[in-house]
Amino acid sequence: MAPFCQTGNGACGNGQRLRILSVEVVEVTDLRKDGYDVVVVGGGAAGLSGALALARSRRTVLVVDAGSPRNVPAAGVHNLLAREGIPPVELLERGRAEVRGYGGQVMPGEVGAVTREKDGFAVALTDGRAVHARRLLVAAGAVDELPDIPGLRARWGRDVLHCPYCHGWEVRDQAVGVLATGPMSVHQALLFRQLSADVTYFAHTLPPGDEQTEELTARGVGIVHGEVASVEIDGDRLVGVRLRDGTVVGREALVVASRIVVRAGFLAGLGLRPAEHPAGIGQYIPADATGRTEVPGVWAAGNVTDPAAQVGAAAAAGTMAGAQINADLIAEETRQAVAARRDPFSAESESRLCEQAMGDRRHGI
Ligand SMILES: Cc1cc2nc3c(=O)[nH]c(=O)nc-3n(C[C@H](O)[C@H](O)[C@H](O)COP(=O)(O)OP(=O)(O)OC[C@H]3O[C@@H](n4cnc5c(N)ncnc54)[C@H](O)[C@@H]3O)c2cc1C
């Protein structure tokens, strides 16, 4: 067999006949003029999993993704079986390739507005393009709002953390601080105490009550009173927490409960608005266990509807929603087929007959 030229320029041979190996990256970005069975808004774990289920069910599916998954500052995705520690960007690259492998389209872009139209939705992108979708899967995720304390945002996902399951192991046995920001903060301190014996609770503007003080003290969590002014950084590492009175408490990681805000402004035209989450952690779009929202034809999956979902749970919800949407489309198509069978001269049956006879050759007269 002739050797392959690994460089692709044919220059690695020694007089032998070479076959040039070229890697062609084809990204399908031409939008279908007749629209899609499903448009998925957001190409994170939830959206890509939904798209995979749909593409494998031979549905035309378009994923529009603005490219800012929630966990992008983190070095790796943890607690994900068989892909433990994979960089978030690599996970999504693999997911996009898998969806494309079954004919799904994934393209960069931002959905600006969705409005109802005949047989589905008009999905308008912020760059001026628009597509029709019979069904919509909202998987646009959420953003984390942090307290307005200098230094926090720049360290987010690195040594300013929120989730013991995402990065607790990585800070085990370190000097960990927990910033009191809301109802979850004492719970967070107790969870991180499982990972380190050196946990300090910064009461900040939310001093713990008597019962909470007893719980923290009983578990060996130190309590520091006083408002936090900033985090101390040395080189590229968090080294402490500075209080308003100037005291610096040495810490290697700081746990902060963010307020979770969903990215759902584009749904306003459908009357679908986020609600406050009952756990007091931020917002969510209400949906049932299959992802079905209160707006017919619209499903939601991932952090947009479950702010606590980790990557595995977001992916599972996307798969569930994709399967449910496929089932919903099948039900609609079956109703239409039955109606056509009962009335062979209806406009619907004529249109179906025309489609079968002409396929792609049909025109708009
Ligand atoms: C710092 C940090 C670390 C984490 N670490 C872990 C971990 O180790 N393990 C783990 O399991 N979980 C982790 N998580 C949780 C994880 O980020 C979420 O579970 C996951 O991102 C949810 O997936 P999703 O698909 O719902 O949303 P996302 O991953 O946020 O994806 C949503 C996508 O939709 C796009 N989008 C938004 N609006 C629009 C629009 N209008 N048009 C088009 N696209 C749009 C966004 O740009 C984004 O690409 C972490 C979270 C944070 C904050």
The ligand as an ORCA input file, in Angstrom:
! r2SCAN-3c Opt
* xyz 0 1
  C     -17.798     26.954     36.823
  C     -18.673     25.765     36.570
  C     -18.136     24.504     36.565
  C     -18.938     23.392     36.334
  N     -18.384     22.165     36.375
  C     -19.151     21.086     36.155
  C     -18.602     19.785     36.244
  O     -17.415     19.606     36.531
  N     -19.415     18.721     36.021
  C     -20.729     18.880     35.695
  O     -21.402     17.875     35.459
  N     -21.288     20.104     35.630
  C     -20.530     21.204     35.842
  N     -21.094     22.450     35.796
  C     -22.512     22.589     35.411
  C     -22.614     22.651     33.864
  O     -22.055     23.860     33.428
  C     -24.050     22.536     33.414
  O     -24.602     21.326     33.915
  C     -24.180     22.486     31.892
  O     -23.466     23.532     31.305
  C     -25.653     22.571     31.499
  O     -25.752     22.346     30.118
  P     -26.826     23.133     29.237
  O     -26.750     22.504     27.894
  O     -28.118     23.198     29.925
  O     -26.297     24.649     29.173
  P     -24.929     25.253     28.646
  O     -23.834     24.274     28.728
  O     -24.748     26.551     29.368
  O     -25.191     25.506     27.103
  C     -26.132     26.473     26.675
  C     -25.677     26.982     25.319
  O     -26.729     27.784     24.767
  C     -26.164     28.929     24.180
  N     -27.167     30.004     24.094
  C     -27.667     30.781     25.080
  N     -28.579     31.643     24.591
  C     -28.639     31.403     23.257
  C     -29.380     31.978     22.183
  N     -30.272     32.963     22.389
  N     -29.171     31.516     20.923
  C     -28.297     30.503     20.693
  N     -27.554     29.920     21.677
  C     -27.745     30.365     22.942
  C     -25.018     29.290     25.102
  O     -24.096     30.140     24.459
  C     -24.457     27.888     25.407
  O     -23.485     27.513     24.460
  C     -20.322     23.574     36.084
  C     -20.876     24.862     36.106
  C     -20.075     25.944     36.357
  C     -20.674     27.316     36.405
*
